[in-house]
């Protein structure tokens, strides 16, 4: 398991994966606030049924931190940091999550058929926390 040491950067974190000796029984993964993530979970939401070729997201948060987990299928997440550096992360295993700190622009793309992502947040929904205009985001720095 990978613990997060630098909360200023997006990064893939490993979640526990418990596999049964008899693979017919499947695997189990979990998240515990203090063990794997750097915040207390205040909100959980999921994205699903995204048509092929569509993009979700396209915003930054002023305060919200987030972990995104592909529960089923795969998707790519493009993250731009406050310095304008772009990183692309592919989520395709349900025992990996992408940690995204506040003030990082993101969008989700390349959803596979039947992809489902779950999002863990440290912040209740608040429209005023969103930065939805990229120029406004880039003007902050």
C-alpha positions in Angstrom: 0.0 0.0 0.0 1.3 3.5 -0.9 0.8 6.2 1.6 0.5 9.8 0.5 3.3 12.0 1.7 3.0 15.1 -0.5 -0.5 16.4 -0.4 0.3 19.1 -3.0 0.5 16.8 -6.0 -1.9 14.5 -7.8 -0.9 10.8 -7.5 -2.1 7.3 -7.8 -2.6 5.6 -4.4 -2.9 1.9 -3.9 -5.8 0.6 -1.9 -5.8 -2.7 -0.1 -6.7 -5.7 -2.2 -7.7 -8.8 -0.4 -8.1 -11.8 -2.7 -9.6 -15.0 -1.6 -7.6 -18.2 -2.2 -10.4 -19.5 -4.3 -10.6 -16.8 -7.1 -14.2 -17.7 -7.7 -15.0 -15.7 -4.6 -13.4 -12.5 -6.0 -11.5 -9.7 -4.4 -12.3 -7.0 -1.8 -10.9 -3.5 -1.6 -11.7 -0.7 0.9 -11.0 2.8 2.0 -10.5 3.9 5.6 -10.1 7.6 6.2 -7.0 7.7 8.4 -5.3 4.7 6.7 -5.3 5.5 3.0 -6.4 9.1 2.4 -5.4 12.5 3.7 -8.9 13.8 4.5 -12.2 12.8 6.2 -14.8 11.9 3.6 -17.8 14.3 3.5 -19.3 13.4 0.2 -19.3 10.4 -2.2 -20.7 10.5 -5.7 -20.3 8.4 -8.8 -20.2 8.9 -12.6 -21.6 6.3 -15.0 -23.3 5.8 -18.4 -21.0 8.3 -20.0 -21.4 8.0 -23.8 -18.2 7.1 -25.8 -16.1 10.1 -26.7 -17.6 12.4 -24.1 -15.7 14.4 -21.4 -16.7 15.0 -17.8 -15.3 17.5 -15.4 -13.5 20.5 -16.8 -13.2 22.4 -13.5 -11.0 22.9 -10.5 -12.0 23.2 -6.8 -10.9 26.0 -4.5 -11.0 23.8 -1.4 -12.1 20.3 -2.3 -9.7 17.4 -2.3 -10.8 14.3 -4.2 -10.0 10.7 -4.7 -11.3 9.0 -7.9 -11.6 5.3 -8.2 -12.6 3.4 -11.3 -14.9 0.8 -9.8 -15.7 -0.8 -13.2 -14.1 -0.3 -16.6 -11.5 2.4 -17.2 -11.1 6.1 -17.8 -8.4 8.7 -18.1 -8.1 11.8 -16.0 -6.1 14.8 -17.2 -4.9 17.1 -14.4 -3.3 20.5 -14.7 -1.5 21.9 -11.7 -1.3 25.6 -10.8 1.9 26.0 -12.8 0.3 24.7 -16.0 1.9 21.3 -15.9 -0.4 18.6 -17.4 -0.5 15.0 -16.2 -2.6 12.1 -17.5 -3.6 9.2 -15.3 -5.3 6.0 -16.5 -7.6 4.3 -13.9 -8.4 0.7 -14.8 -8.2 -1.2 -11.5 -10.5 -0.8 -8.6 -7.7 -1.0 -6.1 -6.1 2.2 -7.3 -7.3 5.7 -6.7 -6.2 9.1 -8.0 -5.7 11.7 -5.3 -6.3 15.3 -6.6 -5.6 18.2 -4.3 -7.5 21.5 -4.4 -6.7 24.0 -7.0 -5.9 21.5 -9.8 -7.9 21.6 -13.0 -9.2 18.2 -14.2 -11.3 16.5 -16.8 -12.2 12.9 -17.3 -12.1 11.3 -20.7 -11.8 8.0 -22.6 -14.5 6.2 -20.7 -14.7 2.5 -21.5 -18.1 0.8 -22.0 -19.8 0.4 -18.6 -17.2 2.5 -16.8 -18.1 3.6 -13.3 -16.0 6.0 -11.2 -16.6 6.8 -7.5 -15.4 10.1 -6.1 -14.5 10.6 -2.5 -14.5 14.3 -1.4 -13.6 16.2 1.8 -16.1 18.9 1.0 -19.9 19.1 0.8 -21.2 20.2 -2.6 -20.9 24.0 -2.9 -21.2 25.7 -6.2 -19.0 28.5 -5.0 -16.1 26.1 -4.5 -16.0 25.3 -8.3 -13.8 27.2 -10.8 -15.5 26.3 -14.1 -13.6 28.8 -16.3 -10.1 27.7 -17.3 -8.9 31.3 -17.8 -10.1 32.2 -14.3 -8.1 29.2 -13.0 -5.0 30.1 -14.9 -5.2 33.7 -13.8 -4.9 32.7 -10.2 -1.2 32.0 -10.7 
